[in-house]
Amino acid sequence: MELTMENLHQILDHPSALQAVPERSRGPRSRHLLAPAPSPEPDVPPDLAAVSTRDLRLLCNRVYQRLDTAYPGAESREQYHAIVGELEHREAEAEHRGAPESVRETFRDTFRDNALFSRFELFRNGVMAGYVQYDLRGGQVLLLHAVIDPKFRRMGLELHLMQAVLLNAHRRRLAVMPYCPEAQDFLAAHPRYLALLPTRQRRRFTQLMESRAGKQDSR
């Protein structure tokens, strides 16, 4: 079985499944239930450079939780982009220090989470090379669609982008739901990242991969 959007429902519970269930079959709703009180705004210091990387990642998680609400404020978006920018700056500096001199002079890749457009973006030398469209639902990030600019397809940036997406989810403690074929192919080739999938979906995905490998071996 090939991993395509047509048979994806056999692997994962598609996000539209709940919408397809008739309203009366979802169980009774209480009209008197009140929405949970919003969590307090995290205290974001003005000088992020003075915050340790560990505390900065914790702060990033807290601010992201504010974005995952019905009406996130503009201040939360600005704070989130500032924190992510500082984290990416530190990661880029660390990679730059450890990279060979020839690589440092050749290119510079930048990864960011564009929360406004709900997509993870990868830039090479300031030019967008590709992105992954996502949807955030509670503690899960649904990877829906991946796009790589044709000019960059032979440079291995698909792997770089997908790895950055999964590491970003791991850092923020988000479970991954890989609906796009690119994410599924990456996970099949790099099974160490399967731990990011919810347990039920991970079992389905692993069984499908084993079944497909068995069919290929029998040919």
C-alpha positions as CSV (number, residue, x, y, z in Angstrom):
1,M,0.0,0.0,0.0
2,E,1.4,3.3,-1.0
3,L,1.3,6.2,1.4
4,T,-1.1,8.6,-0.3
5,M,-3.8,10.9,0.8
6,E,-6.4,8.5,-0.6
7,N,-5.6,5.7,1.9
8,L,-4.4,8.0,4.7
9,H,-7.5,7.3,6.7
10,Q,-6.2,3.8,7.2
11,I,-3.2,5.1,9.0
12,L,-4.4,8.1,11.0
13,D,-7.7,9.4,12.2
14,H,-8.1,12.3,9.7
15,P,-8.8,15.7,11.3
16,S,-12.1,15.9,9.3
17,A,-13.4,12.7,10.9
18,L,-15.1,14.5,13.8
19,Q,-16.8,16.9,11.4
20,A,-18.3,14.0,9.5
21,V,-20.1,12.6,12.5
22,P,-23.7,13.7,12.8
23,E,-24.3,16.2,15.5
24,R,-26.8,14.0,17.4
25,S,-24.3,11.1,17.6
26,R,-21.6,13.2,19.4
27,G,-23.4,12.9,22.7
28,P,-25.3,15.5,24.7
29,R,-23.8,19.0,25.3
30,S,-24.4,21.1,28.3
31,R,-25.5,24.6,27.5
32,H,-24.4,25.7,30.9
33,L,-20.7,24.8,30.6
34,L,-18.5,27.8,30.8
35,A,-15.3,28.2,28.7
36,P,-12.2,27.6,30.8
37,A,-10.5,30.7,32.1
38,P,-7.5,31.8,30.0
39,S,-4.1,31.1,31.4
40,P,-2.3,34.2,32.7
41,E,0.0,36.0,30.3
42,P,3.6,34.8,30.7
43,D,6.1,37.3,32.0
44,V,8.4,37.9,29.0
45,P,11.5,40.0,29.9
46,P,12.4,42.8,27.4
47,D,16.0,41.5,27.1
48,L,15.7,37.9,25.7
49,A,19.5,37.7,25.3
50,A,19.9,37.6,29.0
51,V,17.6,34.5,29.3
52,S,19.1,31.1,29.3
53,T,18.3,28.8,26.4
54,R,16.5,26.3,28.6
55,D,14.3,29.1,30.2
56,L,13.7,30.6,26.7
57,R,12.4,27.3,25.4
58,L,10.0,26.9,28.4
59,L,8.9,30.5,27.8
60,C,8.3,29.7,24.2
61,N,6.0,26.8,25.2
62,R,4.0,29.0,27.5
63,V,3.5,31.8,24.9
64,Y,2.6,29.2,22.3
65,Q,-0.2,28.0,24.5
66,R,-1.6,31.5,24.5
67,L,-1.6,31.4,20.7
68,D,-3.5,28.1,20.8
69,T,-6.6,29.9,22.1
70,A,-9.7,31.2,20.3
71,Y,-8.5,34.9,20.5
72,P,-4.8,35.2,20.9
73,G,-3.7,38.8,21.4
74,A,-1.3,40.6,19.1
75,E,1.2,41.0,21.9
76,S,1.4,37.2,22.3
77,R,2.2,36.8,18.6
78,E,4.9,39.5,18.8
79,Q,6.4,37.8,21.9
80,Y,6.3,34.4,20.3
81,H,8.1,35.6,17.1
82,A,10.7,37.4,19.3
83,I,11.4,34.3,21.3
84,V,11.6,32.0,18.3
85,G,13.8,34.5,16.6
86,E,16.2,34.5,19.5
87,L,16.2,30.7,19.7
88,E,16.9,30.4,16.0
89,H,19.7,33.0,16.3
90,R,21.4,30.9,19.0
91,E,20.9,27.7,17.0
92,A,22.3,29.2,13.9
93,E,25.3,30.6,15.8
94,A,26.0,27.1,17.3
95,E,25.8,25.5,13.8
96,H,27.9,28.2,12.3
97,R,30.7,27.6,14.9
98,G,30.7,23.9,14.2
99,A,30.4,24.0,10.4
100,P,33.5,23.8,8.1
101,E,34.7,27.1,6.8
102,S,33.7,26.2,3.2
103,V,30.1,25.6,4.3
104,R,29.9,28.8,6.3
105,E,30.7,30.8,3.2
106,T,28.4,28.9,0.8
107,F,24.9,29.2,2.3
108,R,22.9,30.0,5.4
109,D,19.6,28.3,6.2
110,T,17.0,29.8,8.5
111,F,14.0,27.9,9.9
112,R,11.0,29.7,11.4
113,D,7.5,29.0,12.5
114,N,5.2,31.5,10.8
115,A,2.2,31.3,13.2
116,L,0.3,34.0,11.2
117,F,0.1,31.7,8.2
118,S,0.3,28.4,10.1
119,R,3.4,27.1,8.3
120,F,7.0,26.1,9.1
121,E,9.3,27.9,6.6
122,L,12.8,27.2,5.5
123,F,14.9,30.0,4.0
124,R,18.3,29.6,2.2
125,N,20.3,32.8,2.0
126,G,17.2,34.8,2.6
127,V,15.1,33.1,-0.1
128,M,12.2,30.8,0.9
129,A,13.1,27.3,-0.1
130,G,10.0,25.5,1.2
131,Y,7.4,25.2,3.9
132,V,5.1,22.8,5.7
133,Q,1.5,23.9,6.3
134,Y,0.2,22.8,9.7
135,D,-2.8,23.0,11.9
136,L,-2.4,23.2,15.7
137,R,-5.1,21.3,17.8
138,G,-4.5,21.1,21.5
139,G,-1.2,19.4,22.1
140,Q,-0.9,18.1,18.5
141,V,0.5,19.6,15.3
142,L,-1.0,18.3,12.1
143,L,1.4,18.4,9.2
144,L,-0.9,18.9,6.2
145,H,1.0,19.9,3.2
146,A,4.7,20.4,2.2
147,V,6.1,22.5,-0.6
148,I,9.7,22.8,-1.9
149,D,10.7,25.4,-4.5
150,P,11.8,23.5,-7.6
151,K,15.1,25.4,-7.6
152,F,16.0,23.7,-4.3
153,R,14.7,20.2,-4.8
154,R,18.1,18.7,-5.6
155,M,19.8,20.2,-2.6
156,G,18.4,17.9,0.1
157,L,16.4,20.6,1.7
158,E,13.3,18.4,2.0
159,L,15.1,16.4,4.6
160,H,16.4,19.5,6.3
161,L,13.0,21.1,6.4
162,M,11.2,18.0,7.8
163,Q,13.9,17.4,10.4
164,A,13.6,21.0,11.6
165,V,9.8,20.7,11.8
166,L,10.0,17.5,13.9
167,L,12.7,18.9,16.2
168,N,10.6,22.0,16.6
169,A,7.6,19.9,17.7
170,H,9.8,17.9,20.1
171,R,11.2,21.0,21.7
172,R,7.7,22.3,22.3
173,R,6.3,18.9,23.4
174,L,3.8,18.7,20.6
175,A,2.6,15.3,19.3
176,V,3.0,15.0,15.5
177,M,0.3,13.8,13.1
178,P,2.0,13.3,9.7
179,Y,-0.8,13.7,7.1
180,C,1.4,14.9,4.2
181,P,3.3,12.2,2.2
182,E,6.6,14.1,2.7
183,A,6.3,13.7,6.5
184,Q,5.4,10.1,6.2
185,D,8.3,9.3,3.9
186,F,10.7,11.1,6.2
187,L,9.4,9.1,9.2
188,A,9.7,5.8,7.3
189,A,13.3,6.6,6.5
190,H,14.1,8.0,10.0
191,P,12.1,5.8,12.5
192,R,13.8,7.4,15.5
193,Y,11.3,10.3,15.1
194,L,8.3,8.0,15.4
195,A,8.3,8.6,19.2
196,L,6.7,12.0,18.4
197,L,3.5,10.3,17.1
198,P,0.7,9.5,19.6
199,T,0.9,5.9,20.7
200,R,-2.1,4.6,18.7
201,Q,-1.1,6.3,15.5
202,R,2.6,5.2,15.9
203,R,1.4,1.6,16.1
204,R,-0.6,2.0,12.9
205,F,2.2,3.7,11.1
206,T,4.8,1.1,12.2
207,Q,2.6,-1.8,11.1
208,L,2.0,-0.2,7.7
209,M,5.7,0.3,7.2
210,E,6.5,-3.3,8.1
211,S,3.8,-4.5,5.8
212,R,5.1,-2.4,2.9
213,A,8.7,-3.5,3.6
214,G,7.5,-7.2,3.6
215,K,5.8,-6.8,0.2
216,Q,8.9,-5.2,-1.3
217,D,11.2,-8.0,0.0
218,S,8.9,-10.7,-1.4
219,R,9.1,-9.3,-5.0
